[in-house]
């Protein structure tokens, strides 16, 4: 991404930016209050809901013929903001739910600092590299996109084949709420963006940004705060479900202009 492209979201200043950040945890909290589940699963849902979408949304936005520049810019911005929002949402949710297993040696500030090195530094590095190697990257854009497509398909198929037994367990324990949260966010993103953007390409982008969460970031946060793997079950379930639903979404909206 180019450093200058970070201005893209502000072509529609009517609060595009909060869409990938605020609705997911709010809707997730409502759902965990409605649907009975263990506290560990409930907090795990809040962790994945707090982790804004990663680069997968950029790839799928390309598939869907959406606004890729907007997608990349939003991903970069919300990733940077997430070093503040994710710890706040997770720690607040743990307090509200009464979860006591949290590692008290990790404070909100220390979690933000760790996330800065894991999330923000790579984003800044990528922007600098893109700025310094502009001509090379532009000429190789098509190749990079094709490689991204191939890697996405290979990883997706490999996970479902190699981890089938675990997948069944994850879906059984947290599949329902993960599916509902994912579908709700896809629709919320699409139809709310309808009022704030100028075209269908932007709606596709926002919908994918809202529906796709950063599983890697969620796992990192969960492993830093908890020793029990159960807190990562919703992340695993959501990640598996979001790949399937997002592919169907892309196939449906791809030809809509």
C-alpha positions in Angstrom: 0.0 0.0 0.0 1.1 3.6 -0.6 1.4 6.0 2.3 -0.7 8.5 0.4 -3.5 5.9 -0.1 -4.3 6.1 3.6 -6.5 9.1 2.7 -8.9 6.8 0.8 -11.4 6.2 3.7 -11.9 9.9 4.2 -13.4 10.4 0.7 -16.6 9.3 2.6 -16.1 11.1 5.9 -19.5 10.0 7.3 -17.9 7.5 9.7 -16.7 4.7 7.4 -13.8 4.1 9.7 -15.6 2.9 12.8 -17.6 0.3 10.9 -15.0 -2.5 11.1 -14.2 -1.5 14.7 -17.3 -0.8 16.7 -20.3 -2.9 15.5 -18.6 -6.3 15.8 -17.9 -6.2 19.5 -21.3 -4.5 20.2 -23.2 -7.1 18.3 -21.1 -9.9 19.8 -21.8 -8.7 23.3 -25.6 -8.7 22.6 -25.4 -12.2 21.2 -23.5 -13.7 24.1 -26.2 -12.3 26.4 -28.9 -13.9 24.3 -27.4 -17.3 23.5 -26.4 -19.4 26.6 -22.8 -20.4 26.6 -19.8 -20.9 29.0 -18.1 -17.7 30.1 -14.8 -18.9 28.4 -16.6 -19.2 25.0 -18.3 -15.9 25.5 -15.1 -14.1 26.2 -13.5 -15.9 23.2 -16.3 -14.5 21.0 -15.5 -11.0 22.3 -11.8 -11.5 21.5 -12.4 -12.4 17.9 -15.0 -9.7 17.5 -12.5 -7.1 18.8 -9.8 -8.1 16.2 -10.4 -6.1 13.0 -10.0 -7.8 9.6 -6.6 -8.5 8.2 -5.2 -8.8 4.7 -7.6 -11.6 3.8 -10.3 -8.9 3.3 -8.0 -7.2 0.7 -7.7 -10.4 -1.3 -11.4 -11.1 -1.2 -12.3 -7.5 -2.0 -10.3 -8.0 -5.2 -12.2 -11.2 -6.0 -15.5 -9.4 -5.4 -14.5 -6.5 -7.7 -14.7 -4.2 -4.8 -12.7 -1.1 -3.9 -9.3 -2.6 -3.1 -7.6 0.8 -2.4 -10.3 1.5 0.3 -9.9 -2.0 1.7 -6.1 -1.8 2.0 -6.4 1.7 3.6 -9.0 0.6 6.1 -7.1 -2.5 7.0 -4.0 -0.4 7.7 -5.8 2.2 9.7 -7.9 -0.2 11.9 -4.9 -2.4 12.4 -3.0 0.6 13.9 -6.0 1.6 16.0 -6.5 -1.9 17.2 -3.5 -1.6 19.6 -5.8 0.6 21.6 -9.3 -0.9 20.9 -8.5 -4.6 21.3 -7.0 -4.5 24.8 -9.8 -2.1 25.9 -12.6 -4.3 24.6 -11.1 -7.6 25.8 -10.2 -6.4 29.4 -13.6 -4.6 29.7 -15.4 -7.7 28.5 -13.6 -9.9 31.0 -14.6 -7.6 33.8 -18.2 -7.5 32.7 -18.4 -11.2 32.3 -16.6 -11.9 35.5 -13.8 -14.0 33.9 -11.1 -14.4 36.5 -8.6 -16.6 34.6 -7.0 -13.6 32.9 -3.3 -13.3 33.3 -3.0 -10.4 35.7 0.7 -10.0 34.9 -0.4 -8.6 31.5 -1.9 -5.1 31.8 -3.8 -3.2 29.2 -0.8 -1.1 28.5 1.6 -4.0 28.1 -0.8 -5.7 25.8 -1.0 -2.6 23.6 2.8 -2.4 23.5 3.1 -6.1 22.4 0.4 -5.5 19.8 2.3 -2.5 18.5 5.3 -4.7 17.6 3.1 -7.5 16.2 0.6 -5.4 14.3 1.7 -1.8 13.8 5.4 -2.3 12.9 4.6 -4.7 10.0 2.0 -2.2 8.6 4.4 0.7 8.8 7.2 -1.4 7.3 4.9 -2.4 4.4 4.0 1.2 3.7 7.6 2.3 3.7 8.6 -0.6 1.3 5.7 0.3 -1.0 6.8 3.9 -1.1 10.5 3.1 -1.8 9.8 0.3 -4.3 6.8 1.8 -6.1 7.8 1.1 -9.7 8.8 -2.5 -8.9 5.7 -3.3 -7.0 3.4 -1.7 -9.6 4.9 -3.8 -12.4 4.5 -7.0 -10.3 1.0 -6.3 -9.0 -0.7 -8.9 -11.3 1.8 -11.6 -10.2 1.4 -10.7 -6.5 -2.4 -10.9 -6.9 -2.3 -14.3 -8.5 0.1 -15.6 -5.9 -2.3 -14.3 -3.2 -5.2 -16.1 -4.8 -3.3 -19.4 -5.1 -2.0 -19.2 -1.5 -5.5 -18.4 -0.2 -7.1 -21.4 -1.9 -4.3 -23.8 -0.8 -4.4 -22.7 2.8 -8.2 -22.8 2.9 -8.4 -26.4 1.5 -5.4 -27.6 3.6 -7.0 -26.4 6.9 -10.3 -28.2 6.2 -8.6 -31.4 5.1 -5.9 -31.7 7.8 -7.9 -30.4 10.8 -11.2 -32.0 10.1 -11.6 -33.6 13.5 -10.8 -30.4 15.3 -13.0 -28.4 13.0 -16.0 -30.5 14.0 -15.2 -29.8 17.7 -14.8 -26.1 17.1 -18.0 -25.8 15.1 -20.0 -27.8 17.7 -18.8 -25.6 20.6 -18.9 -22.1 19.1 -20.3 -22.5 15.5 -23.8 -21.1 16.0 -22.8 -17.8 17.5 -19.8 -17.4 15.2 -22.1 -18.0 12.2 -24.7 -15.5 13.4 -22.1 -12.9 14.2 -20.4 -13.3 10.8 -23.7 -13.1 8.8 -25.0 -10.2 10.8 -21.7 -8.2 10.3 -21.7 -8.9 6.5 -25.2 -7.5 6.2 -24.6 -4.6 8.6 -21.5 -3.6 6.8 -23.1 -3.8 3.3 -26.3 -1.9 4.1 -24.9 0.7 6.5 -22.2 1.4 4.0 -25.0 2.0 1.4 -25.7 5.3 3.1 -22.1 6.4 3.5 -20.5 5.5 0.2 -20.9 6.4 -3.4 -20.9 3.0 -5.1 -21.3 -0.7 -4.9 -17.6 -1.4 -4.9 -17.3 0.5 -1.6 -20.2 -1.5 -0.1 -18.5 -4.8 -1.0 -15.3 -3.6 0.6 -17.0 -2.4 3.8 -19.1 -5.6 4.1 -15.9 -7.8 3.9 -14.0 -5.6 6.3 -16.8 -6.0 8.8 -17.4 -9.7 8.3 -13.7 -10.8 8.2 -11.9 -10.7 11.5 -8.2 -11.1 12.2 -7.9 -14.7 13.5 -4.1 -14.4 13.9 -4.4 -11.3 16.1 -7.2 -12.9 18.2 -5.1 -16.0 18.8 -2.1 -13.8 19.8 -4.3 -11.9 22.3 -5.9 -15.1 23.7 -2.5 -16.8 24.2 -1.1 -13.8 26.0 -4.0 -13.6 28.5 -5.0 -17.2 29.0 -3.4 -20.6 29.4 -6.6 -22.5 28.5 -7.1 -23.2 24.8 -10.9 -23.0 25.2 -10.7 -19.2 24.8 -9.4 -19.7 21.3 -12.2 -22.0 20.2 -14.5 -19.2 19.0 -11.6 -17.7 17.0 -11.1 -21.1 15.3 -14.8 -21.5 14.6 -15.2 -18.0 13.3 -12.2 -18.2 11.0 -13.5 -21.4 9.4 -17.0 -20.1 9.0 -16.0 -16.7 7.7 -13.9 -18.2 4.9 -17.0 -20.2 3.7 -19.5 -17.3 4.0 -17.1 -14.8 2.5 -16.6 -17.0 -0.6 -20.3 -17.3 -1.1 -20.7 -13.5 -0.6 -18.0 -12.8 -3.2 -19.6 -15.1 -5.7 -23.0 -13.4 -5.2 -21.9 -9.8 -5.4 -19.0 -10.2 -7.8 -21.1 -9.3 -10.9 -23.1 -6.6 -9.1 -22.1 -3.1 -10.4 
